[in-house]
Amino acid sequence: MTFNKFPSVKVNTPKRCLVGWPDIAGEISKAIETRSAKKVVIECYQGVFVEDIKNWVQGNFPGSQVIDASIALKSEEKIRELTAPDVTDDRIFGVMTQRSLLEFFHLNKISKTRQSIEESEQLTFVIGTGASFLALNPDIYIYADMARWEIQQRMRKKEVSNVGLNNTSDPFETQYKRGYFLDWRICDQHKQKWMPDWDYVLDTNNRSRPKMITAEMFHDGIDQAVNQPFSVVPFFDPGPWGGQWMREKFDLDPEPSNFAWCFNCVPEENSLLLDFDGVTFETPSINLVFFKPKELLGEKVQDIFGNEFPIRFDFLDTMGGGNLSLQVHPLTDYIREKFGMTYTQDESYYMLDTDEKATVYLGLKENVDRKGMITALTKAQSNGHVFDADKYTQKWPAKKHDHFLIPAGTVHCSGEGCMVLEISATPYIFTFKLWDWGRLGMDGKPRPINIEHGKKVIQWNRQSKWTQQHLINNIGVIAEGEDWREERTGLHQLEFIETRRHWHSGTVLHQTKDRVNVLMVVEGEQAVVESPTDSFQPFVVNYAEAFIIPAKIREYTIRPIGASKGKEIATLKAYVRT
């Protein structure tokens, strides 16, 4: 089976993506000479190796002055004190920050640094997170961006610190929490503010092979992306319950013991590859949302969610693995009050594939003993007792193409034997684990359990009869023709995402209706997405590849090709109800 692990958007431009520090130095040297430049800002997203850039400058621009933006930061003690309400002392959860990057800096230090730069006759490079504050109106502005997945890899290797801290030795989950609730929010806000000043954009995700494009090329790339179907770069990760289906089907690395996750359409986490004449430039796909929100999301969706991508597609693989943790997601009021989020993680499990063991835990048993369940969970957490999940929660058999709907507040987890396409709202971190089957995480430590949060949001009336009626295969035919059939498969009326499945052997016309669409071929090998008006090049998709149709594309068609030609295929489409 073909699966494209590195999809890209081909950008039509005669300009070249520069590769390697020598070529980048040559371009910047020309720009300095052409502009008679004295001030160069290299603004860095959290996770960029600032020392690498400083060493490159010192090795290629002798006699220049190099200023690290961190010299104007407040002390680590002050920054920790400032950010404590957002970071909290919870192991996993913080509060979405309302702070700005500027609050991390001493204003008098900024003022003094600016003055010294203005008075200097030297060529000056200001480098780091917040460099933009220290040198106003630079002659050259370079933005060094960073994909969140790569930041996480660097955190795991203890190579980077959070903004304003020297904390490379902190546990991964501590750094990640600070990144998710604080660093990435302030860096994203800062990025959007200063984007009009960019001259160049740096891709330093590959430490040994940096790349650089002009700001004009960057905007050409994101313009191209929102005018065609595209896919972001999936990433795969092992987990304590992980299976073997993805490894076998997608030709993944044989070394890890399993693969549990695949984020294959999570723009906050995934990257977008821009192809400049065969050279791919990696940029966080969330940049599309920041800089082209209406074109990508549509005006109605942006009105509701702002500059956020609200739909997530990811895989959960338990085939040859084990159960996920028994869990529940917060209600909207709870996530808003406790964590500062405006919407919650409603979701669903679509069965891409199953084996004979496949099961899903969903909802509670009839007449469940509420107090007894919480007592049993608490004992299991604190005393090493085993929680009898089958006594309190309902376990259902699962087969290929089943769709289980999971509105927030519903106790659930995928059991073993499932290859799940999880379709959900984006705030994926807000999972309250109730029971994890007595196992350890990949780091050898107990995984965090969140009974105190969980018991406050469990919807106790979602018991077996209600669950079966409302949440399992709630499928209905919407329309059909000679060689196609459209079905509504969910999500639940409490959720804002609608899903539609099309079975067809011929060509099916889709309309976005000014709303971003996310799709996947869930049956069949290959299809092609085309424009009825030839507004974009035909886009080929393979089985299990998630792809995005920007709202700007009003109409598109999908038809089987290759080995699927003449056979019935199925696509699953998700969009926001408006």
C-alpha positions as CSV (number, residue, x, y, z in Angstrom):
1,M,0.0,0.0,0.0
2,T,1.2,3.5,-0.9
3,F,1.3,6.1,1.9
4,N,3.0,9.5,1.4
5,K,4.8,10.3,4.6
6,F,6.2,13.5,3.2
7,P,3.5,15.3,1.2
8,S,4.4,18.8,-0.1
9,V,3.0,21.8,-1.9
10,K,4.8,22.7,-5.1
11,V,5.4,26.4,-5.3
12,N,5.8,28.0,-8.7
13,T,8.5,30.5,-8.4
14,P,11.9,31.1,-10.2
15,K,13.6,31.9,-6.9
16,R,15.7,29.3,-5.1
17,C,15.5,27.9,-1.6
18,L,19.0,28.3,-0.1
19,V,20.4,25.2,1.6
20,G,23.3,25.2,4.1
21,W,24.9,27.9,6.2
22,P,27.5,28.9,3.5
23,D,24.8,29.7,0.9
24,I,22.7,31.5,3.5
25,A,25.7,33.6,4.5
26,G,26.3,34.5,0.9
27,E,22.7,35.8,0.5
28,I,22.8,37.8,3.8
29,S,26.2,39.3,2.9
30,K,24.8,40.5,-0.4
31,A,21.7,42.0,1.4
32,I,24.0,43.7,4.0
33,E,26.0,45.3,1.2
34,T,23.0,46.2,-1.0
35,R,21.2,47.9,1.9
36,S,24.3,49.3,3.7
37,A,22.8,47.4,6.7
38,K,23.9,48.1,10.2
39,K,21.1,46.2,12.1
40,V,20.1,42.6,11.5
41,V,17.5,40.9,13.6
42,I,17.2,37.1,13.7
43,E,14.0,36.5,15.7
44,C,13.8,32.9,17.0
45,Y,10.8,30.7,17.9
46,Q,11.1,28.7,21.1
47,G,13.2,25.6,20.5
48,V,15.6,27.1,17.8
49,F,19.2,26.4,18.6
50,V,20.2,30.1,19.1
51,E,23.9,29.2,19.8
52,D,24.1,27.6,16.3
53,I,23.0,30.9,14.7
54,K,25.3,32.9,16.9
55,N,28.3,30.7,15.9
56,W,27.3,31.0,12.2
57,V,27.2,34.8,12.5
58,Q,30.6,35.0,14.3
59,G,32.2,32.7,11.7
60,N,30.9,34.5,8.7
61,F,30.7,38.1,9.7
62,P,33.9,38.9,11.5
63,G,34.0,42.2,13.3
64,S,30.3,42.3,13.8
65,Q,28.6,42.7,17.1
66,V,26.4,39.8,18.3
67,I,23.8,40.5,20.9
68,D,21.8,37.7,22.4
69,A,18.2,38.8,23.1
70,S,18.3,36.9,26.5
71,I,20.4,39.7,28.0
72,A,17.3,41.8,28.4
73,L,15.2,39.1,30.0
74,K,14.0,39.3,33.5
75,S,15.6,36.8,35.9
76,E,14.4,33.2,35.8
77,E,13.0,33.7,39.3
78,K,10.9,36.6,38.2
79,I,9.7,34.8,35.0
80,R,8.7,31.8,37.0
81,E,6.8,34.0,39.5
82,L,5.1,35.9,36.6
83,T,4.0,32.7,34.8
84,A,3.1,30.6,37.8
85,P,-0.7,31.2,37.5
86,D,-0.6,29.9,33.9
87,V,1.8,27.0,34.5
88,T,0.2,25.9,37.8
89,D,1.6,23.1,39.9
90,D,-0.4,20.4,38.2
91,R,1.7,17.7,36.5
92,I,-0.1,18.0,33.1
93,F,-2.5,20.9,33.0
94,G,-2.0,24.6,33.0
95,V,-4.1,27.6,31.9
96,M,-3.9,29.1,28.4
97,T,-1.9,32.3,28.9
98,Q,-3.1,35.8,28.2
99,R,0.5,37.2,28.7
100,S,2.7,38.5,25.9
101,L,6.4,37.9,25.2
102,L,7.2,41.5,26.1
103,E,6.3,40.8,29.7
104,F,9.3,38.5,30.0
105,F,11.7,41.5,29.4
106,H,13.0,44.4,31.4
107,L,11.9,47.5,29.7
108,N,14.9,49.5,30.9
109,K,17.3,46.8,29.6
110,I,15.5,46.9,26.2
111,S,15.8,50.7,26.2
112,K,19.6,50.6,27.0
113,T,20.3,47.9,24.4
114,R,18.4,49.9,21.7
115,Q,20.4,53.0,22.5
116,S,23.7,51.2,22.4
117,I,22.8,49.6,19.1
118,E,21.9,53.0,17.6
119,E,25.1,54.6,18.8
120,S,27.3,51.8,17.5
121,E,29.0,52.0,14.1
122,Q,29.4,48.2,14.0
123,L,27.3,45.8,12.0
124,T,25.1,44.3,14.8
125,F,23.2,41.1,14.8
126,V,20.5,40.7,17.5
127,I,19.5,37.0,17.9
128,G,17.0,35.1,19.9
129,T,13.4,35.0,21.1
130,G,12.4,38.6,21.5
131,A,15.2,40.0,19.4
132,S,12.6,42.2,17.7
133,F,12.2,44.3,20.8
134,L,15.9,45.2,21.0
135,A,16.5,46.6,17.5
136,L,13.7,48.7,16.1
137,N,13.5,49.2,12.4
138,P,16.2,46.7,11.5
139,D,17.8,46.8,8.0
140,I,17.3,43.1,7.7
141,Y,14.8,40.9,9.5
142,I,15.2,37.1,9.5
143,Y,12.6,34.9,11.2
144,A,13.8,31.5,12.4
145,D,10.7,29.3,12.7
146,M,10.3,25.9,14.3
147,A,7.8,23.0,14.1
148,R,6.4,21.9,17.4
149,W,7.0,18.3,16.7
150,E,10.7,19.0,16.3
151,I,10.7,21.1,19.5
152,Q,9.2,18.1,21.3
153,Q,12.0,15.9,20.0
154,R,14.6,18.4,21.3
155,M,12.9,18.5,24.7
156,R,13.0,14.7,24.9
157,K,16.8,14.9,24.2
158,K,17.2,17.7,26.8
159,E,18.6,20.0,24.2
160,V,16.4,23.1,24.6
161,S,14.9,25.2,27.4
162,N,11.6,27.0,27.7
163,V,11.5,30.8,27.1
164,G,13.5,32.7,29.7
165,L,14.5,29.6,31.6
166,N,17.6,27.3,31.9
167,N,15.6,24.1,32.3
168,T,16.9,21.5,29.8
169,S,17.1,19.0,32.6
170,D,13.3,19.2,33.4
171,P,11.1,16.2,32.6
172,F,9.7,16.3,29.1
173,E,6.1,16.6,30.4
174,T,7.1,19.7,32.4
175,Q,8.7,21.4,29.4
176,Y,5.8,20.3,27.1
177,K,3.2,21.7,29.5
178,R,5.0,25.1,29.6
179,G,5.3,25.1,25.9
180,Y,1.7,24.3,25.2
181,F,0.1,26.7,27.7
182,L,2.7,29.5,27.6
183,D,5.7,29.6,25.2
184,W,3.9,28.6,22.0
185,R,1.1,31.0,22.7
186,I,3.3,34.0,23.3
187,C,5.6,33.1,20.4
188,D,2.6,32.7,18.0
189,Q,1.3,36.1,19.0
190,H,4.7,37.6,18.6
191,K,5.1,36.0,15.2
192,Q,1.8,37.3,13.8
193,K,2.6,40.8,15.0
194,W,6.0,41.1,13.4
195,M,5.4,39.1,10.2
196,P,5.0,42.2,8.0
197,D,8.6,43.1,8.8
198,W,10.1,39.8,7.7
199,D,12.7,39.8,4.9
200,Y,13.8,36.1,5.2
201,V,12.5,32.9,6.8
202,L,14.8,30.3,8.2
203,D,14.0,26.6,8.5
204,T,16.4,25.1,11.1
205,N,14.4,21.9,11.9
206,N,17.2,19.9,10.5
207,R,20.2,21.1,12.5
208,S,22.8,20.0,9.9
209,R,20.8,21.3,6.9
210,P,19.3,24.8,7.5
211,K,17.3,26.4,4.7
212,M,16.3,29.9,3.9
213,I,13.7,31.6,1.7
214,T,12.6,35.2,1.2
215,A,9.5,36.5,2.8
216,E,8.0,36.8,-0.7
217,M,8.7,33.1,-1.3
218,F,7.1,32.2,2.0
219,H,3.9,34.1,1.1
220,D,3.9,32.6,-2.4
221,G,4.0,29.2,-0.7
222,I,1.1,29.8,1.7
223,D,-0.9,31.4,-1.1
224,Q,-0.4,28.3,-3.2
225,A,-1.5,26.0,-0.3
226,V,-4.8,27.8,0.3
227,N,-5.7,27.6,-3.4
228,Q,-5.4,23.8,-3.6
229,P,-6.0,20.5,-1.7
230,F,-3.0,19.7,0.5
231,S,-1.8,17.4,3.3
232,V,0.4,18.2,6.2
233,V,3.3,16.0,7.3
234,P,2.2,13.1,9.5
235,F,4.3,12.1,12.5
236,F,4.2,8.8,14.3
237,D,5.1,8.0,18.0
238,P,5.1,4.9,20.2
239,G,3.0,4.5,23.3
240,P,2.4,2.0,26.1
241,W,-0.6,0.6,24.3
242,G,0.7,0.9,20.7
243,G,0.1,-1.6,18.0
244,Q,1.6,-2.8,14.7
245,W,-0.9,-2.0,12.0
246,M,0.6,1.4,11.0
247,R,4.2,0.0,11.0
248,E,3.1,-2.7,8.5
249,K,0.8,-0.6,6.3
250,F,2.9,2.6,6.2
251,D,6.4,1.1,6.1
252,L,7.6,2.7,9.3
253,D,10.8,2.5,11.2
254,P,11.3,-1.1,12.5
255,E,13.2,-0.1,15.6
256,P,10.5,1.2,18.0
257,S,8.5,-1.5,19.8
258,N,5.2,-0.1,18.5
259,F,3.5,2.9,17.0
260,A,0.5,4.2,19.0
261,W,-0.2,7.6,17.5
262,C,-0.2,9.3,14.2
263,F,-1.0,13.0,14.1
264,N,-1.9,13.3,10.4
265,C,-4.0,16.4,10.4
266,V,-3.3,18.5,13.5
267,P,-2.0,21.9,12.1
268,E,-0.9,23.1,15.5
269,E,1.6,20.2,15.7
270,N,2.2,19.2,12.1
271,S,4.5,20.8,9.5
272,L,3.8,21.9,5.9
273,L,6.4,21.2,3.3
274,L,6.8,23.8,0.5
275,D,8.5,22.4,-2.5
276,F,10.8,25.0,-4.3
277,D,12.0,23.2,-7.4
278,G,12.6,19.9,-5.6
279,V,13.9,21.5,-2.3
280,T,11.4,21.2,0.5
281,F,11.1,24.0,3.1
282,E,9.5,23.0,6.4
283,T,7.1,25.5,8.1
284,P,4.6,24.9,10.9
285,S,1.2,24.3,9.2
286,I,-0.4,26.6,11.8
287,N,1.2,29.5,9.8
288,L,-1.5,28.9,7.2
289,V,-4.2,29.6,9.9
290,F,-2.3,32.7,11.1
291,F,-1.7,34.3,7.8
292,K,-4.6,33.0,5.6
293,P,-7.4,32.3,8.1
294,K,-10.4,33.3,5.9
295,E,-9.1,31.6,2.8
296,L,-8.3,28.4,4.8
297,L,-11.1,28.2,7.4
298,G,-13.8,30.3,5.8
299,E,-15.3,33.4,7.3
300,K,-18.0,31.6,9.3
301,V,-15.5,29.2,10.9
302,Q,-13.0,32.0,11.7
303,D,-15.8,34.0,13.3
304,I,-16.4,31.1,15.7
305,F,-12.8,29.9,16.4
306,G,-10.6,32.8,15.5
307,N,-7.2,31.9,14.1
308,E,-7.4,28.3,15.2
309,F,-7.9,25.1,13.1
310,P,-10.8,23.4,14.9
311,I,-10.7,19.9,13.4
312,R,-8.2,17.1,14.2
313,F,-7.6,13.8,12.4
314,D,-5.3,11.3,14.1
315,F,-4.7,7.6,14.3
316,L,-4.8,5.4,17.4
317,D,-3.3,1.9,16.8
318,T,-4.1,-0.9,19.2
319,M,-3.9,-3.8,16.7
320,G,-1.4,-6.1,18.4
321,G,-1.4,-3.6,21.3
322,G,-3.5,-2.9,24.3
323,N,-6.3,-0.7,25.6
324,L,-6.0,3.0,25.8
325,S,-6.4,4.6,29.2
326,L,-10.0,4.8,30.4
327,Q,-10.7,8.5,30.1
328,V,-13.2,11.4,29.8
329,H,-12.9,14.9,28.3
330,P,-14.1,18.1,30.0
331,L,-17.4,19.9,29.3
332,T,-17.2,23.3,27.6
333,D,-17.9,25.2,30.8
334,Y,-15.3,23.3,32.7
335,I,-12.5,23.7,30.2
336,R,-13.3,27.4,29.9
337,E,-13.3,27.9,33.7
338,K,-10.3,25.8,34.6
339,F,-8.0,26.0,31.6
340,G,-9.0,29.2,29.6
341,M,-10.1,27.3,26.5
342,T,-13.2,28.4,24.6
343,Y,-14.2,24.9,23.3
344,T,-13.6,21.4,24.3
345,Q,-12.5,18.0,23.0
346,D,-15.5,16.4,21.5
347,E,-14.5,13.4,19.4
348,S,-15.3,10.2,17.7
349,Y,-13.7,6.8,16.8
350,Y,-14.0,5.7,13.2
351,M,-12.9,2.1,12.8
352,L,-10.5,2.2,9.9
353,D,-9.7,-1.5,10.5
354,T,-10.3,-4.0,13.2
355,D,-9.4,-7.6,14.2
356,E,-11.4,-10.3,15.9
357,K,-10.6,-8.9,19.4
358,A,-11.7,-5.3,18.6
359,T,-13.7,-3.6,21.3
360,V,-14.5,-0.1,22.5
361,Y,-15.4,1.1,26.0
362,L,-18.1,3.7,25.7
363,G,-20.5,5.0,28.3
364,L,-21.5,3.4,31.6
365,K,-23.4,0.3,32.6
366,E,-27.1,0.7,33.4
367,N,-27.7,1.7,37.0
368,V,-24.0,2.3,37.6
369,D,-22.9,2.8,41.2
370,R,-21.6,6.3,40.9
371,K,-20.0,6.5,44.3
372,G,-18.7,2.9,44.1
373,M,-17.0,3.6,40.7
374,I,-15.2,6.7,42.0
375,T,-14.1,4.8,45.2
376,A,-12.8,2.0,43.1
377,L,-10.9,4.3,40.8
378,T,-9.3,6.1,43.7
379,K,-8.3,2.8,45.4
380,A,-6.7,1.7,42.1
381,Q,-4.8,4.9,41.8
382,S,-3.5,5.1,45.4
383,N,-3.3,1.5,46.6
384,G,-2.3,-0.5,43.5
385,H,-5.7,-2.2,43.3
386,V,-7.0,-3.3,40.0
387,F,-10.0,-1.3,38.7
388,D,-12.7,-3.5,37.3
389,A,-13.6,-1.5,34.2
390,D,-16.1,-4.1,32.9
391,K,-18.1,-3.7,36.1
392,Y,-18.8,0.0,35.6
393,T,-18.3,0.8,31.9
394,Q,-19.9,-0.7,28.8
395,K,-17.7,-2.6,26.4
396,W,-18.9,-2.9,22.8
397,P,-17.7,-5.1,19.9
398,A,-16.2,-3.1,17.0
399,K,-15.9,-3.8,13.3
400,K,-14.4,-2.0,10.3
401,H,-16.3,1.2,9.4
402,D,-18.2,1.4,12.7
403,H,-18.4,5.0,14.0
404,F,-18.5,5.6,17.8
405,L,-19.4,9.2,18.8
406,I,-17.8,10.6,22.0
407,P,-19.2,13.9,23.2
408,A,-17.4,15.5,26.1
409,G,-18.3,14.0,29.4
410,T,-18.6,10.4,28.0
411,V,-16.3,7.8,29.7
412,H,-14.5,5.9,26.9
413,C,-11.4,4.3,25.4
414,S,-10.5,2.2,22.5
415,G,-9.8,-1.4,23.4
416,E,-7.3,-3.7,21.8
417,G,-7.7,-4.8,18.1
418,C,-8.7,-1.4,16.7
419,M,-7.2,0.9,14.1
420,V,-9.0,4.1,15.0
421,L,-9.3,7.3,12.9
422,E,-10.0,9.7,15.7
423,I,-12.0,12.8,14.5
424,S,-12.2,15.4,17.1
425,A,-12.0,19.1,18.1
426,T,-8.4,20.3,18.4
427,P,-7.6,20.8,22.1
428,Y,-6.2,17.3,22.3
429,I,-4.2,17.7,25.5
430,F,-7.3,17.8,27.7
431,T,-7.8,14.1,28.5
432,F,-8.6,13.1,32.0
433,K,-7.3,9.6,32.5
434,L,-9.3,7.6,35.0
435,W,-7.5,4.3,34.9
436,D,-4.5,3.1,32.9
437,W,-4.7,-0.7,33.5
438,G,-1.8,-0.6,36.0
439,R,0.9,0.0,33.5
440,L,3.8,2.4,33.1
441,G,4.4,5.0,30.4
442,M,7.2,4.8,27.8
443,D,9.5,6.6,30.3
444,G,9.0,3.8,32.9
445,K,7.0,6.1,35.2
446,P,3.3,5.8,36.1
447,R,1.2,7.9,33.7
448,P,-0.7,10.7,35.3
449,I,-4.3,9.9,36.5
450,N,-6.9,12.7,36.7
451,I,-9.8,11.4,38.8
452,E,-10.4,14.7,40.6
453,H,-11.0,16.5,37.3
454,G,-12.7,13.5,35.7
455,K,-15.3,12.9,38.4
456,K,-16.5,16.5,37.9
457,V,-17.3,16.1,34.3
458,I,-18.5,12.5,33.9
459,Q,-22.1,12.4,32.5
460,W,-23.6,9.6,34.6
461,N,-26.8,9.4,32.6
462,R,-24.8,8.1,29.5
463,Q,-25.5,4.5,30.2
464,S,-25.8,1.5,27.9
465,K,-29.2,2.1,26.4
466,W,-28.6,5.8,25.8
467,T,-25.2,5.1,24.4
468,Q,-26.4,2.5,22.0
469,Q,-29.2,4.7,20.7
470,H,-27.2,8.0,20.4
471,L,-23.5,7.2,20.0
472,I,-23.0,4.0,18.0
473,N,-23.4,3.9,14.2
474,N,-25.9,6.7,14.2
475,I,-25.8,6.5,10.4
476,G,-28.3,7.7,7.9
477,V,-28.4,8.1,4.1
478,I,-28.6,11.7,3.0
479,A,-28.7,11.3,-0.7
480,E,-27.8,8.8,-3.4
481,G,-27.4,8.5,-7.2
482,E,-26.6,5.8,-9.7
483,D,-23.0,5.2,-8.5
484,W,-22.8,7.0,-5.2
485,R,-24.3,7.3,-1.8
486,E,-23.9,9.9,0.9
487,E,-24.3,9.1,4.6
488,R,-24.3,11.1,7.7
489,T,-22.2,9.3,10.3
490,G,-22.0,11.9,13.1
491,L,-20.9,13.6,15.2
492,H,-23.4,13.8,18.0
493,Q,-25.7,16.9,18.1
494,L,-23.8,18.1,21.2
495,E,-20.7,18.4,19.0
496,F,-19.9,21.0,16.4
497,I,-18.2,18.7,13.8
498,E,-20.3,17.1,11.1
499,T,-19.1,14.0,9.3
500,R,-20.3,12.6,5.9
501,R,-19.3,9.4,4.3
502,H,-19.5,8.9,0.5
503,W,-19.5,5.5,-1.1
504,H,-19.0,5.7,-4.8
505,S,-17.5,4.1,-7.9
506,G,-17.8,7.2,-10.1
507,T,-17.2,10.9,-9.6
508,V,-18.7,12.8,-6.7
509,L,-19.1,16.6,-6.5
510,H,-18.4,18.2,-3.1
511,Q,-19.0,21.9,-2.1
512,T,-17.2,23.5,0.8
513,K,-19.9,26.1,1.5
514,D,-17.2,28.5,2.9
515,R,-16.0,25.9,5.4
516,V,-12.8,24.1,5.5
517,N,-13.1,20.4,4.8
518,V,-10.9,17.6,6.1
519,L,-11.1,14.2,4.4
520,M,-9.7,10.7,4.1
521,V,-10.1,7.8,1.8
522,V,-11.3,5.1,4.2
523,E,-12.0,2.3,1.7
524,G,-10.2,1.8,-1.6
525,E,-6.6,2.4,-2.6
526,Q,-6.4,5.7,-4.4
527,A,-8.5,8.7,-5.6
528,V,-8.0,12.0,-7.3
529,V,-9.3,15.3,-6.2
530,E,-10.1,17.7,-9.1
531,S,-11.5,21.2,-9.8
532,P,-14.5,21.4,-12.0
533,T,-13.1,24.7,-13.2
534,D,-9.4,23.7,-13.4
535,S,-8.6,26.1,-10.6
536,F,-6.0,23.7,-9.2
537,Q,-3.9,20.8,-10.4
538,P,-5.4,17.3,-9.8
539,F,-4.4,16.1,-6.3
540,V,-3.8,12.3,-5.8
541,V,-4.6,10.8,-2.4
542,N,-3.9,7.3,-1.1
543,Y,-5.8,5.2,1.4
544,A,-5.6,6.6,4.9
545,E,-4.0,9.9,4.0
546,A,-5.7,12.9,5.6
547,F,-6.1,16.0,3.3
548,I,-7.5,19.5,3.6
549,I,-9.7,21.4,1.2
550,P,-9.5,25.1,2.0
551,A,-12.8,27.0,2.3
552,K,-11.6,29.2,-0.6
553,I,-12.1,26.2,-2.9
554,R,-15.8,26.3,-3.5
555,E,-16.2,23.0,-5.4
556,Y,-14.2,19.9,-6.0
557,T,-14.7,16.3,-7.2
558,I,-13.3,13.0,-6.0
559,R,-13.1,9.9,-8.2
560,P,-11.4,6.5,-7.9
561,I,-8.1,6.0,-9.9
562,G,-5.4,3.4,-10.2
563,A,-6.3,0.0,-8.7
564,S,-9.5,1.6,-7.3
565,K,-10.8,2.6,-10.7
566,G,-14.2,1.1,-11.4
567,K,-14.5,-0.1,-7.8
568,E,-16.4,1.4,-4.9
569,I,-14.4,3.5,-2.6
570,A,-15.4,5.5,0.5
571,T,-14.3,8.9,1.8
572,L,-15.0,10.4,5.1
573,K,-15.4,14.2,5.3
574,A,-15.5,16.4,8.4
575,Y,-16.5,20.1,8.6
576,V,-17.8,22.6,11.1
577,R,-21.5,23.0,11.5
578,T,-22.4,26.7,11.1
